[in-house]
Amino acid sequence: MRDGLQTKLRYLILSLLLLASLSYAASPAVASAPEGVPSVVIQKRRTVLIRRGKFVRDFPERKRAIVSYPVIAGPQNSPVLRKVRALFDFKNIFDTSLAEYRENTWLSEFDYKVNYNRNFILDITFMQDGIGAYPDTHTKHFAINLRNGELIKAADAFNSSSLDTLAALVDKKLQTENQETIRDSGDDRETAKDLLKDLKFQASNLDEFSIGDKGITFLYDAGFPHMVQALQPVGKYFFSFAELKSYIRRDGPLGIFVR
């Protein structure tokens, strides 16, 4: 009698386990976050930093700073969006946190501009204006692959065998600009010659570029001190996608523009 009861009990347990496994197999799968997104929804958040203390009493025009920054909407569990949000953390942009901006009296305005936001590419430029010993403006650029949330580098976008040739193409525009600057420098011509003579756009500079509707703008910062910034190259060299067709990787993030 006891053996028969144990046998029935084992059958019952096995039947329940079988039913549970069949129910689990038949249940709909939980949707996972997509690997990539063709574009992102950006909400502009604006805040006004209010400063206090003796400095503000002496310089009341520096009491406020306006900060406008992007908030990336969308699923919190998306690996790609999580990476984009991390890239846009204040500390990652100009090495300054929002709290530090509030405490520091340098900042006047912080803003951004979206240059491109589709075809799995987000291109954005951040700007900050401030006043120390003199007014100054800084920019920081991000070109992001929305398939993986990573920054787009030259090796991702362009054929590796043509990087040196591409750099030489950009350098030609830089040298043309330098010659125009020297020609138009008047009494500062010798100073301009001395400052500009060693500037060269190299393959190592190709990682800095901005993507737009019609082409790519390569960015170059000579880093001149403020007293001679009037002689610094503008450092923005545009090429249409047609001009860059032979350089762009067909299987890379920019391949959509040359297929």
N, C-alpha and C positions, 0 to 999 in steps of 0.2 A: 504493500500500500504506500509506504513511504517512498520507495523507489519510483513508483508511478507518479506520485505528486511532484517529485523533483524533476522528472522528465517533462511533465506538463509545464512546469515553471520555466525550464530552459527553453522550451518551444515558444512560450509566451514572450520571454525576453528577446529571443531572436526575431520574433515577428515584429515586436515594437521597434527594434533597431532597424529592421528592413524597411518598415513604414517611414521611419524618420529619415533614412537615407534617400528614399524615393521622393519624399516631400521636399527635401533640401535640393535635390537635383532638378525638380520641376519648378522650384521657385525662381522668379525673375532675377537676373543678375543685377547687382547694384552698379549703377552707372559710375564710371570713373571719370576724373577730370581729363579733358582732352590734352594731348601731348603738346599741341601748339595752338595759337590763335592767329587768324589772318590780320586782325587789328585789335586795338584796345580801346576801351571807353575811358576817357580822361575827364575827370571833374576838377575844375579849377577851384582851389581853396585859397582864400585871401585872408590874411591876418595882419593886424597893425601892432607892431612892437612899441610899447611905451617905456621910455627910459626916465629915470629919476636921479636926483642927487645934484651935487655941486656943479658937475660938468654941464648938465642940462640947464641949470640956472645961468651959467655963463654963456652957453651956446644954445638958446632955446630952439633954434631952427633944427637942431639935431635930436630933438625930443622923440620924434617918431621915425620908424622905418616900416615900409610897406613890403610885405612878403607874399608873393603869389606862387603857389607850387602845385604840381599835379598830383591828384589822388587817382590811383588806378582802380577802377571798379571791376567787378567780376568775382568768380568763385575764389574763396580763400584757400581751397585745397588744390588749386592749379599750380603745378610746379613752375610753369613758365611765368605766370603772373607774380608768383612769390619772388622769383629772381628779379623781375623788373622792379617790383616794389623795393627790394633790397638795394638795387642800383640807385634808386632815387632817394634813398635816405640822405638827409641833409649832410651828414658827415662825409658821405662818399662823393659829394659834388665839389665843394670848395674847402673840404677839411674843417668845416665849422658846423657845430650843431645849432639847432634853433635857440637853445638856451644861451649858447655863446654869442649868437647874433644879438640877443636881447641885452646881454651884459656889455658887449663891445659897442663902442659908439661909432665905429667906422661905417657900418652899412646904412645906405639910404633907401635902396630898393633892390629886391630880389624878384626875378621873373623868369619866364621860359617861353620858348616858341616851338611848336610842333612843325617840323619840316616835311614829314612824310609819315603816314599811318595806314598802310594797307599792304596787301601782298606779302604778309608775314614779316613786315619790316616796320619798325618804329624808329624814327630819326628825330631827335629833340636837342635843342640848344638851351642851356641855362645861362642867365646873365645876372651879374651883381654889380651894382654901382655904389660907390662909397667915397668918403672924404677923410683923408688923413692929413699929411702935409700938403696934399694936392688931390683934386678929384681923380678917380680912377675907375676903370671898368674891367671886369674879368668875365671870360666866357668859358664854358665847359660843354663839350659836345658828346652825345651818345648816339651810336647807330646800333640798334639791337635786332638780333634775329629772333622773331617771335615764334619760331619753331622750337627753339630750345632755351630762350631767355638769355643767351650769351651775347656779348659785344661782338660785332662783326669786325674782324681784322682783315688786313690785306691778303693774308694767306687763305682766308675763307672766300674772298670775293674775286681775286684775280689769279690768273695762271702763274704758277710759281716760276716758270721758265721766262716770264716776261716782266718780272718785277723791276729789274734794273733798267730795262728799256722804258717802262712806264714812268719810273722816277726821272729819267732823263727828259721825257716829254714834259713833265711838270716843271722840272728845273729850267727848261727853256723859257717858260712863262715867267718864272721868278727872276731870271737874269734880265729879261726884257723890262720887267718892272723896275729892277735895280738901276738899269741904264737910264730910264726915264726919270727916276728920282735924282740921280746924279746930275743929269742935264738941267733939271728944274731947281736945283738947290742954291743957286746964286752964290753968295759969300760962303756958304757952308759946303761947297762942292768937294773940297779936299777931305773934310770930315766925313761926308757921305761916302766917298770912295774908300776911305779907310774902314768904315763900318761895314760896308756891303761887299767888299772884295772877297771875303772868305765864306760868304753864305752860299750854301748849295743844298738843293733838295735831293735827298738820297732815298734809297729803298727803305731805310729804317723810318722814314717820315710818312710812309704810305698808310700807316694804320689810322691816321687822322683824316677822315673824309666825311662829308655830309651828303646824304642822298635826297634828291628832290624829284619832282615829276619829270623833268626833262634831262637830268643827268646827274653827275657827281661833281662836287666841289672839294678839292683837296685843300687841307688846312695846314698852314705853316706859321709857327710863332717863333720869331727871331729872339724874343726876350730882351729887347733893348731896355735900358734904364729910362725912367720917365723923362729926364732932361734931353734925350735924343730920340724920343719915340716918334717925333714928327718925321724922322728919316727911316723908320722901320717899315718893311714891306707890309702891305695890307694882308698878304698871306692867304688869299682865297683864289683858287685857280679852277675855273669851271671847264668841264668837258662833257659834251653830250654823250648819251648812250651809244649813238652811232659812231662817234669818234673812238669810243673805248671798246667797241664790239670785239676786236681781236684780243683784248686783254682780259675780258670778264670770263670767269669760269661758268660754263653752261650748267654745271651741277651745283653751283654755289647759290647763296641767297640772292645775288643780283642776276642770276640766269634768266629770270622772268622778263628782263628788259631787252634781251638780245636773242630770244628764241624765235 
